[in-house]
Amino acid sequence: MTSPTQSLSAEEHRVRRAHLLVCVALVATVATTYLAVVALVGGDLPDRLAVHFGVDGVADGSMDRRAALLVFGVLAVGLPAVLLAVFAVGQWWRGASARMTSALVCGLSAGLASLFLGLVWRQRALTDVSGLTMTPSMALWPLVAAFGVGLLAASLLPRNLPQPDPQAVDPLVIAAGDRVSWFGQVRTTQLVLWVLLAGVLVVVVATLLSGQWWLAPVALLGVLLVAATTSFRVTIDRDGLRWRSALGLPRGQVPLSAVTGVSVVDVRPGDYGGYGIRTVPGATAVVTRHGPALQVLRGEGRRFVITVDDPAVAASVLEGLRRRAARP
């Protein structure tokens, strides 16, 4: 496997540099703004800050001031930074959705920072935050900030790189009475797995520091999502293609009768908006890493793509089975 910086063309270097520069610059600006506002009003804040609000918009949970400011900062800057690290492993800047992905990271950071800074600003000079109310503007401005910064990021970035064409494979010759199957296990890279677990760890630490145990289900959900989207088993036989996660769910299949073509295609997580099970117009994908993947064309015009070890062999077997089934 080559490193991300090997064999890059001048255009790829330019696009990669542009995405890194825009994302790092905008997230760093958000971090600087957050620190500046906290430094400005930190001395006027109460000992405990409201951090949770009921359905009526009234504060019903609080946290120690220092812990709250730390958690706010970690979420506003640390969460987008973790996402950026995950996307960077998959070379998101090469994908068909590169601009949208970069805009998402930048917009998320700006939106979270706006939300938390709005909370902090409203609580300056207060002695009791139990009656604090979440106003509509406190929820609206973060959305405006996220959308605006996302648009700014997209406008600063170059066009997405052209995507590689699918590669045809030679079908395996399968006689009428032959029984042929192919089994594969696909896992995400250890680096991506550790980065994802680091994101879950951020939520766990925030829960322990804040004492806000309503965050615990969020951490548990993160663990389940990691387990359900980082390892899959794939089977190809006379019934078609079947896949399932290490947890048993989610799972899916492409019946052999629905297969109209098979090929190998080079994919990046950014092509489909990230890792895991992704759905985009015209395609469903199971993406655990970047590189060659099995692509299956369906009769209704949709594509199914899954990253597997040795996708050329998998494609050859599936195409051979398809052609045998089509013979009279």
C-alpha positions in Angstrom: 0.0 0.0 0.0 1.3 3.4 -0.9 1.3 6.4 1.4 -1.2 9.2 0.8 1.5 11.5 -0.6 3.1 9.0 -3.1 2.3 9.1 -6.8 0.2 12.3 -6.6 -0.1 14.5 -9.7 0.4 18.2 -9.5 -3.4 18.7 -9.6 -3.9 16.2 -6.8 -1.3 18.0 -4.7 -3.1 21.3 -5.4 -6.5 20.0 -4.4 -5.2 18.2 -1.3 -3.4 21.4 -0.2 -6.5 23.5 -0.7 -8.8 21.3 1.3 -6.3 21.0 4.2 -5.7 24.8 4.2 -9.3 25.7 4.2 -10.4 23.2 6.8 -7.6 23.8 9.2 -7.8 27.6 8.8 -11.6 27.8 9.4 -11.5 25.3 12.4 -8.6 27.2 13.8 -10.5 30.5 13.4 -13.4 28.9 15.3 -11.1 27.8 18.1 -9.5 31.2 18.4 -12.9 32.9 18.5 -14.1 30.6 21.2 -11.1 31.1 23.3 -11.3 34.9 22.9 -14.9 35.1 23.9 -14.3 32.8 26.9 -11.4 35.0 28.0 -13.5 38.1 27.6 -16.5 36.9 29.7 -15.0 34.2 31.8 -14.7 36.4 34.9 -18.4 37.3 34.7 -19.8 33.8 34.5 -21.5 32.0 37.4 -19.8 29.0 39.2 -22.2 26.7 37.4 -23.4 27.0 33.8 -26.6 25.7 32.3 -25.8 23.0 29.8 -29.1 21.1 29.4 -32.7 22.4 28.6 -36.0 20.7 28.9 -38.6 20.5 26.1 -40.1 23.8 27.4 -36.7 25.5 26.8 -36.0 26.1 30.5 -32.6 25.0 31.9 -32.8 21.8 33.9 -29.2 20.8 34.1 -25.9 22.6 35.0 -22.2 21.9 35.2 -19.2 23.4 36.9 -18.0 26.4 34.9 -14.5 25.2 34.1 -15.7 21.7 33.1 -18.5 23.2 31.0 -16.2 25.5 29.1 -13.8 22.6 28.5 -16.5 20.3 27.2 -17.9 23.1 25.0 -14.4 23.6 23.5 -13.7 20.0 23.0 -17.0 19.4 21.2 -16.8 22.5 19.0 -13.2 22.0 18.0 -12.3 18.4 18.9 -15.2 16.7 17.3 -14.6 18.3 13.8 -10.9 17.6 14.2 -11.6 13.9 14.8 -13.9 13.9 11.8 -11.2 15.6 9.7 -8.6 13.0 10.8 -11.0 10.1 9.9 -11.6 11.7 6.5 -7.9 12.4 6.0 -7.1 8.7 6.4 -9.4 8.0 3.5 -8.1 10.9 1.4 -11.5 12.6 1.4 -10.1 15.3 -0.9 -10.0 12.9 -3.8 -13.7 11.8 -3.5 -16.7 12.8 -5.5 -18.1 14.6 -2.4 -14.9 16.3 -1.3 -16.2 19.8 -1.2 -19.4 18.8 0.6 -17.3 16.8 3.2 -15.0 19.8 3.9 -18.0 22.1 4.1 -19.6 19.8 6.6 -16.6 19.7 8.9 -16.2 23.5 8.8 -19.9 24.1 9.2 -20.2 21.7 12.1 -17.4 23.4 14.0 -18.9 26.9 13.4 -22.4 25.7 14.4 -21.3 24.1 17.6 -19.1 27.0 18.6 -22.0 29.4 17.9 -24.4 27.4 20.0 -22.0 27.1 23.0 -20.9 30.8 22.8 -24.5 31.8 22.7 -25.1 29.9 25.9 -22.0 31.4 27.5 -22.9 34.9 26.5 -26.4 34.6 27.9 -25.1 33.5 31.3 -22.6 36.3 32.0 -23.4 38.3 35.1 -26.0 35.7 36.3 -25.9 34.2 39.8 -28.6 31.6 39.3 -29.0 29.9 35.9 -32.0 27.7 36.9 -34.4 30.0 35.2 -32.4 30.5 32.0 -34.5 30.0 28.8 -33.3 28.8 25.4 -34.7 31.4 23.0 -35.4 30.7 19.3 -32.5 32.9 18.3 -30.1 30.8 20.4 -31.1 27.8 18.2 -31.3 29.7 15.0 -27.9 31.4 14.9 -25.9 28.2 15.1 -27.8 26.9 12.0 -27.1 30.2 10.2 -23.4 30.0 11.2 -23.0 26.4 10.2 -24.7 27.0 6.8 -22.8 30.2 6.2 -19.3 28.8 7.0 -20.1 25.7 5.1 -20.9 27.7 2.0 -17.8 29.8 2.5 -15.7 26.7 2.7 -17.2 25.2 -0.5 -16.7 28.5 -2.4 -13.0 28.6 -1.5 -12.3 25.0 -2.6 -11.5 23.8 -6.2 -13.7 21.5 -8.2 -13.7 17.8 -7.3 -11.2 15.6 -9.0 -12.4 13.3 -11.8 -13.2 9.8 -10.6 -11.5 6.7 -12.0 -13.5 4.5 -14.4 -14.7 1.0 -13.3 -12.5 -1.9 -14.5 -14.0 -4.9 -16.2 -13.0 -8.4 -15.1 -12.7 -11.7 -16.8 -15.5 -13.9 -15.6 -14.8 -17.2 -14.0 -15.9 -20.0 -16.3 -18.4 -22.1 -14.3 -20.0 -25.2 -15.7 -23.7 -26.0 -15.1 -23.1 -28.5 -12.3 -20.3 -26.6 -10.5 -20.8 -25.3 -7.0 -18.8 -22.1 -6.5 -18.8 -19.8 -3.5 -16.6 -16.9 -2.4 -16.3 -15.7 1.2 -14.6 -12.5 2.3 -14.0 -10.6 5.5 -13.6 -6.8 5.3 -12.4 -4.6 8.1 -11.5 -1.0 8.4 -7.9 0.0 9.0 -6.6 0.1 12.5 -5.8 3.8 12.2 -9.4 4.6 11.3 -10.7 2.4 14.1 -8.5 4.1 16.7 -9.6 7.5 15.5 -13.3 6.5 15.7 -12.7 5.1 19.2 -11.0 8.3 20.2 -14.2 10.2 19.2 -16.2 7.9 21.5 -13.6 8.5 24.2 -14.1 12.2 23.9 -17.8 11.7 24.8 -16.9 9.4 27.7 -14.5 11.9 29.2 -17.1 14.6 28.8 -19.6 12.5 30.6 -17.2 11.8 33.5 -16.1 15.4 33.8 -19.5 16.9 33.7 -21.5 14.3 35.6 -24.2 14.7 33.0 -25.1 11.0 32.7 -27.6 11.7 29.9 -24.4 11.7 27.7 -23.8 8.0 28.5 -26.3 6.7 26.0 -24.5 8.8 23.4 -21.2 7.0 24.2 -22.9 3.6 24.1 -24.5 4.4 20.7 -21.0 5.4 19.5 -19.6 2.1 20.5 -22.4 0.2 18.8 -22.1 2.2 15.6 -18.3 1.6 15.5 -18.9 -2.2 16.0 -21.7 -2.2 13.4 -19.8 -0.3 10.6 -16.2 -1.4 10.8 -16.3 -5.1 10.0 -18.4 -7.1 7.6 -18.6 -10.6 6.1 -19.4 -11.1 2.5 -20.6 -14.2 0.7 -21.0 -14.7 -3.1 -22.8 -17.9 -4.3 -25.6 -19.0 -6.6 -28.0 -16.8 -4.7 -26.0 -13.6 -5.3 -24.2 -11.4 -2.9 -24.9 -11.2 0.8 -23.2 -9.0 3.4 -23.7 -8.5 7.2 -21.9 -6.6 9.9 -19.9 -8.2 12.7 -23.0 -7.6 15.0 -25.3 -9.4 12.5 -27.1 -6.2 11.8 -27.2 -4.3 9.5 -27.2 -6.8 6.6 -28.2 -6.9 3.0 -28.1 -8.8 -0.2 -28.1 -8.4 -4.0 -30.0 -11.3 -5.6 -28.2 -12.9 -8.5 -31.3 -12.2 -10.7 -30.9 -8.5 -10.0 -27.2 -8.3 -11.1 -26.7 -6.8 -14.6 -22.9 -6.2 -14.4 -19.9 -6.5 -12.2 -16.6 -4.5 -12.1 -13.8 -3.3 -9.9 -13.7 0.4 -9.0 -11.3 2.5 -7.0 -13.2 4.2 -4.2 -12.5 6.8 -1.5 -14.7 7.3 1.6 -15.3 10.8 0.4 -17.1 9.4 -2.7 -20.0 8.4 -0.4 -19.7 10.9 2.4 -17.6 8.8 4.8 -17.1 5.3 6.2 -19.7 2.7 6.9 -22.9 2.0 5.1 -23.7 5.0 2.9 -26.5 5.9 0.5 -26.1 8.5 -2.3 -28.2 9.1 -5.4 -27.9 6.0 -7.5 -25.7 3.9 -5.2 -25.4 2.2 -1.9 -21.9 1.5 -0.5 -20.2 -0.3 2.3 -16.9 1.5 2.8 -14.3 0.5 5.3 -11.2 1.8 3.6 -10.0 3.4 0.4 -8.8 1.5 -2.6 -10.2 -1.1 -5.0 -13.8 -2.3 -4.4 -16.4 -4.6 -5.8 -19.1 -2.8 -7.8 -22.4 -4.5 -8.7 -24.8 -3.0 -11.2 -28.5 -3.7 -10.6 -31.3 -3.9 -13.0 -33.0 -0.7 -11.7 -29.9 1.3 -12.5 -28.5 1.5 -9.0 -25.0 0.4 -8.0 -23.8 -1.5 -4.9 -20.2 -1.0 -3.9 -18.3 -2.8 -1.1 -14.6 -2.7 -0.2 -13.3 -6.2 0.0 -10.0 -8.0 -0.1 -9.1 -9.0 -3.7 -12.2 -7.5 -5.3 -11.1 -8.8 -8.7 -11.5 -12.4 -7.7 -14.9 -11.6 -6.1 -16.0 -9.8 -9.2 -14.8 -12.7 -11.4 -16.8 -15.2 -9.4 -20.0 -13.1 -9.3 -19.8 -12.3 -13.0 -19.2 -16.0 -13.8 -22.3 -17.0 -11.7 -24.4 -14.3 -13.4 -23.4 -15.5 -16.9 -24.0 -19.1 -16.0 -27.5 -18.2 -14.8 -28.2 -16.3 -18.0 -27.4 -19.3 -20.2 -30.4 -21.2 -21.5 
